[in-house]
Amino acid sequence: MTKRILFLFSDTGGGHRAATNAIIEAFNLEFPGQFETNMVDFLRHYTPSPLRYSPEIYPPLSRMRGAWKVSYEAANGPRRSRAVGRITYPYLRRSAQRLIAENPADLIVSVHPIADVVVPRAIRHNPVPFVTVVTDLVTTHAFWYQRGSDLTIVPTEQARNRGIRFGMDPDKIKVIGQPVSPSFAIRGETKEELRQALGWEGTNPVVLLVGGGDGMGPLRRVAAAINEARLPVTLAVVCGRNQELYNHLERLDWHIPHHLYGFTQEMPRFMAAADIFVTKAGPGSICEAFIAGLPIVMYANLPGQEEGNVDYVLDGQAGYWSPTPDSVVAAVRLFAENEDVRRTASANSSRLARPNAARDIARAIAALVP
């Protein structure tokens, strides 16, 4: 019989869905027809109010840096996280039990820290192997590290060491990498062929500017600053689902070659065709850039979980932290006008890449299916 794997995520930001899709894509490549996969936004569909509105609450809350940092740190410790679990589980017990009853599985994979706090308690009397896939690179929240997990997969040694400090069994925490779609590692067309196909003509370096699937962060001000500086680049801006941002940039008085995009499935091709990557310090975007060997300029981060991402890129000498539009312009100018600097950062970025992480994660999970 086909084995069933339940993936738990939530659309609190685009990273959890993207990571889940990457692992499922890898399963289909590694084990075609052998597993039935089911992904569920458990906060949206299986929690009471107000948690069920987390996908709507997340974008405005993430823009309130002070409030976000306080909420992130409030339960960020092994004792505090377990205390939160004991307090909140009675409130969520019925929802978790309904989730398990309506989605029978031979193994459960959590790609969201709140699922780690709740679901292992719900399956204690009907044990099913439970795997956690951590999607933060360095400054990982304590919610990720729960003793009820049979295996916790982390992207970096720093994340593993943090889990061990938080009381995890070292034998149950494994460094594999960040799950990124296998399509980012596929090399087909050359950079020149991709640029021609995309209409990115000219000899100037191409700067790819993104803000995640929701076009978050000060993307508008960064794009305007690069344009006003009249840098010797071609700028490709991915606005995601942010139609207001797209409309604003479309009306901008442009001084440099540019291309605007909404939400797109073409990011692997965009990355492969670009020369410089300007982004919010999200873990998925950073690891995609590593695979593409792109120098990285980071203009924003979420307090708490993304602060370590900035240090990870800086320590690897793969890019710059540029938290103001002017500093973004300075970093992009340096990369655009100095090819040696750009090549060095590109090589460092490639050294940090784990292009086969999603496939390796799929194999590690498959090995635990009874």
C-alpha positions in Angstrom: 0.0 0.0 0.0 1.1 3.6 -0.7 2.4 5.2 2.5 0.8 8.4 3.6 2.8 11.4 4.8 1.1 14.5 6.4 2.9 17.8 6.1 1.9 20.6 8.5 2.6 24.2 7.6 0.9 27.6 7.7 0.9 30.6 5.5 2.5 32.8 8.1 4.9 34.2 5.6 5.7 32.3 2.4 8.7 30.3 3.7 6.8 27.4 5.3 4.7 26.7 2.2 7.8 26.9 0.0 9.8 24.5 2.1 6.9 22.1 2.3 6.5 22.2 -1.5 10.2 21.7 -2.0 10.2 18.5 0.2 7.1 17.1 -1.6 8.7 17.9 -5.0 11.8 16.0 -3.9 9.6 13.0 -2.7 8.1 12.8 -6.2 11.5 12.8 -7.7 13.1 10.4 -5.3 10.2 8.0 -4.8 7.7 8.3 -7.7 4.4 6.8 -6.9 5.6 5.4 -3.5 4.1 8.0 -1.2 0.9 9.9 -0.9 1.6 13.4 0.5 -0.9 15.7 2.0 -0.1 19.3 3.1 -2.4 21.1 5.6 -2.4 24.7 6.8 -3.2 23.5 10.3 -3.5 27.1 11.8 -6.0 28.1 9.1 -8.1 25.0 9.2 -7.6 23.3 12.6 -7.3 26.0 15.3 -9.9 28.2 17.0 -9.9 32.0 16.9 -7.8 34.0 16.9 -5.1 31.5 15.8 -7.0 30.6 12.7 -6.4 34.1 11.4 -2.7 33.9 11.8 -2.0 34.2 8.0 -3.9 37.5 8.0 -2.3 38.7 11.3 1.2 37.9 10.3 1.9 40.6 7.6 0.9 43.6 9.7 2.4 42.2 12.9 5.8 41.5 11.1 5.9 45.2 10.2 5.7 46.1 13.8 9.3 45.3 14.7 9.0 46.0 18.4 5.9 44.0 18.9 7.2 41.2 16.9 10.5 41.0 18.9 8.6 41.0 22.2 6.3 38.2 21.0 9.1 36.2 19.6 11.3 36.4 22.7 8.5 35.9 25.2 8.6 32.1 24.9 12.1 31.6 23.4 13.7 29.3 25.8 13.4 25.6 26.6 11.5 26.1 29.9 9.3 28.9 28.6 8.5 27.1 25.4 7.5 23.9 27.3 5.4 26.0 29.7 3.6 27.6 26.8 2.9 24.1 25.4 1.5 22.9 28.7 -0.7 26.0 29.0 -2.0 26.1 25.4 -2.5 22.4 24.7 -5.8 22.1 26.5 -7.1 25.0 24.4 -5.9 23.3 21.2 -6.3 19.6 22.1 -9.6 19.1 20.3 -8.4 20.9 17.2 -5.2 18.8 17.1 -7.2 15.5 17.6 -9.6 16.4 14.8 -6.6 17.2 12.6 -5.1 13.7 13.2 -8.5 12.0 12.8 -9.3 13.7 9.5 -5.9 13.3 8.0 -4.7 9.8 8.8 -1.0 9.3 8.0 1.8 6.8 8.5 4.2 9.7 9.3 3.8 13.4 10.2 6.2 16.2 9.1 6.0 19.6 10.8 7.3 22.5 8.9 6.0 25.1 11.4 7.2 25.6 15.0 3.7 25.8 16.5 2.8 22.4 15.1 5.8 21.0 17.0 4.4 22.3 20.3 0.9 20.8 19.8 0.8 17.8 17.6 3.3 15.4 19.4 1.0 15.7 22.5 -2.0 14.8 20.4 -0.5 11.5 19.1 1.0 10.3 22.4 -1.6 7.5 22.7 -1.6 6.6 19.0 2.1 7.1 18.2 3.0 8.0 14.6 6.6 8.9 13.6 6.9 12.7 13.9 9.6 14.7 12.0 10.4 18.4 12.3 12.0 20.3 9.5 13.4 23.6 10.8 13.3 26.4 8.3 15.2 29.1 10.2 19.0 29.1 9.7 20.6 30.2 12.9 18.6 32.1 15.5 15.9 29.3 15.7 13.0 29.6 18.2 12.8 27.1 21.0 9.4 26.0 19.7 11.2 24.1 17.0 13.0 21.8 19.5 10.5 19.4 21.1 11.4 16.1 22.6 8.3 14.5 21.1 10.0 14.7 17.7 11.6 11.5 16.4 13.9 13.4 14.2 14.6 17.2 13.9 16.2 18.2 10.6 18.1 21.6 10.7 19.8 23.6 8.0 23.0 24.6 9.8 25.4 23.4 12.5 24.5 26.6 14.4 20.9 25.5 14.5 21.9 22.0 15.6 24.1 23.4 18.5 21.2 25.6 19.5 18.9 22.6 19.7 21.3 20.7 21.8 21.6 23.6 24.2 17.8 23.6 24.4 17.9 20.0 25.6 17.5 18.0 22.4 19.0 14.5 22.1 22.0 15.0 19.8 21.2 11.7 18.1 17.8 13.0 17.0 18.9 16.3 15.5 20.6 16.2 12.1 22.1 18.9 9.8 20.9 18.4 6.2 20.2 21.9 4.9 17.3 24.2 4.0 14.7 22.6 1.8 14.7 24.5 -1.5 13.0 23.4 -4.6 15.2 21.0 -6.6 14.5 23.1 -9.7 17.0 25.7 -8.3 19.8 23.2 -8.7 18.9 22.2 -12.3 21.3 23.8 -14.8 19.9 23.8 -18.3 20.2 27.1 -20.3 23.3 29.3 -19.9 23.0 32.7 -18.3 23.1 34.4 -21.7 20.4 32.1 -23.1 18.2 32.8 -20.1 18.6 36.5 -20.4 17.7 36.5 -24.0 14.6 34.4 -23.3 13.6 36.7 -20.4 14.2 39.9 -22.4 16.9 41.0 -20.1 19.1 42.5 -22.8 22.2 44.6 -22.5 25.6 44.0 -20.9 25.1 45.6 -17.5 24.9 43.4 -14.4 21.3 42.3 -13.6 20.1 43.1 -10.1 17.2 40.8 -8.9 15.2 42.6 -6.2 12.7 40.6 -4.2 10.6 40.9 -1.0 9.2 37.4 -0.6 5.9 36.1 -2.0 4.0 39.0 -0.4 6.4 41.7 -1.6 7.2 42.6 2.0 9.7 45.1 3.5 10.8 48.5 2.1 10.9 47.2 -1.4 9.4 50.4 -2.9 12.0 52.7 -1.3 14.9 50.3 -2.3 13.8 50.1 -5.9 13.3 53.9 -6.1 16.8 54.5 -4.6 18.5 52.2 -7.1 16.6 54.0 -9.9 17.5 57.5 -8.7 21.2 56.6 -8.3 21.2 55.6 -12.0 23.4 52.7 -11.3 24.9 50.8 -14.3 22.5 47.9 -13.9 19.4 46.3 -15.2 16.9 45.9 -12.4 14.3 43.1 -12.2 11.8 43.6 -9.4 9.6 40.8 -8.1 6.6 42.4 -6.3 5.0 39.1 -5.3 1.3 39.4 -4.5 1.6 43.0 -3.6 -0.4 44.6 -6.5 -0.2 48.1 -4.9 3.6 47.9 -5.0 3.5 46.7 -8.6 1.2 49.5 -9.7 3.4 52.1 -7.9 6.6 50.9 -9.5 4.9 50.8 -12.9 4.2 54.5 -12.6 7.7 55.4 -11.5 9.8 57.7 -13.7 12.5 55.1 -14.6 16.0 56.0 -15.5 17.5 52.5 -15.8 16.5 49.4 -17.7 13.9 47.5 -15.6 11.5 44.6 -15.5 8.6 44.3 -13.1 6.9 41.0 -12.1 4.1 40.0 -9.8 4.0 36.6 -8.1 5.9 34.2 -10.3 7.1 30.6 -10.5 10.1 31.7 -12.5 12.4 32.4 -9.6 14.8 29.5 -10.4 15.3 31.0 -13.9 15.5 34.6 -12.6 18.2 33.5 -10.1 20.2 31.7 -12.7 20.1 34.7 -15.0 20.9 37.4 -12.4 24.3 38.7 -11.1 23.3 40.4 -7.8 20.5 39.5 -5.4 18.8 42.1 -3.2 16.4 40.7 -0.6 14.9 40.6 2.8 16.9 38.2 5.0 14.5 35.3 4.6 16.1 31.9 4.9 14.6 30.4 1.8 15.6 33.3 -0.4 19.1 33.3 1.0 19.6 29.6 0.4 18.2 29.9 -3.2 20.8 32.6 -3.8 23.6 30.3 -2.4 22.6 27.7 -5.0 22.7 30.2 -7.8 26.0 31.6 -6.5 24.7 35.1 -6.2 26.2 37.9 -4.1 23.6 39.0 -1.6 22.5 42.4 -0.4 20.1 42.2 2.6 17.9 45.3 3.3 15.6 44.0 6.1 15.0 41.2 8.5 12.5 40.0 11.1 13.7 40.6 14.6 14.6 37.3 16.2 14.6 34.5 13.7 16.2 36.4 10.8 18.9 38.2 12.7 21.1 35.2 12.6 20.6 34.9 8.8 22.3 38.2 8.4 25.3 37.1 10.4 25.4 33.8 8.5 25.8 35.6 5.1 28.3 38.1 6.5 30.4 35.4 8.2 30.5 33.6 4.9 31.6 36.8 3.1 28.7 36.2 0.6 27.2 39.7 0.8 26.3 42.8 2.8 23.8 44.0 5.4 22.3 47.2 4.0 19.4 48.3 6.2 18.8 51.6 4.4 18.1 52.4 0.8 21.4 54.5 0.6 23.4 51.5 1.9 21.7 49.2 -0.6 22.7 51.6 -3.4 26.3 51.6 -2.1 26.5 47.8 -1.9 24.9 47.3 -5.3 27.3 49.9 -6.8 30.3 48.0 -5.4 29.2 44.7 -6.8 28.1 46.3 -10.2 31.3 48.3 -10.7 33.9 45.9 -9.3 33.8 42.5 -11.0 36.5 41.0 -8.8 34.5 41.8 -5.6 31.4 40.3 -7.3 33.2 37.1 -8.3 34.6 36.6 -4.8 31.2 37.0 -3.1 29.7 34.7 -5.7 32.2 32.0 -5.0 31.7 32.4 -1.2 27.9 32.2 -1.8 28.3 28.9 -3.8 30.4 27.4 -1.0 27.5 27.8 1.4 25.0 26.1 -0.9 23.3 22.8 -0.2 21.6 22.2 -3.5 20.5 18.6 -2.7 19.0 19.4 0.7 15.4 18.8 -0.2 16.2 15.4 -1.7 18.3 14.5 1.3 15.5 15.5 3.6 13.0 13.4 1.6 15.3 10.4 2.0 15.8 10.9 5.7 12.0 11.2 6.2 11.3 8.1 4.0 13.7 6.1 6.2 11.4 6.6 9.2 8.1 5.6 7.5 7.1 2.3 9.2 
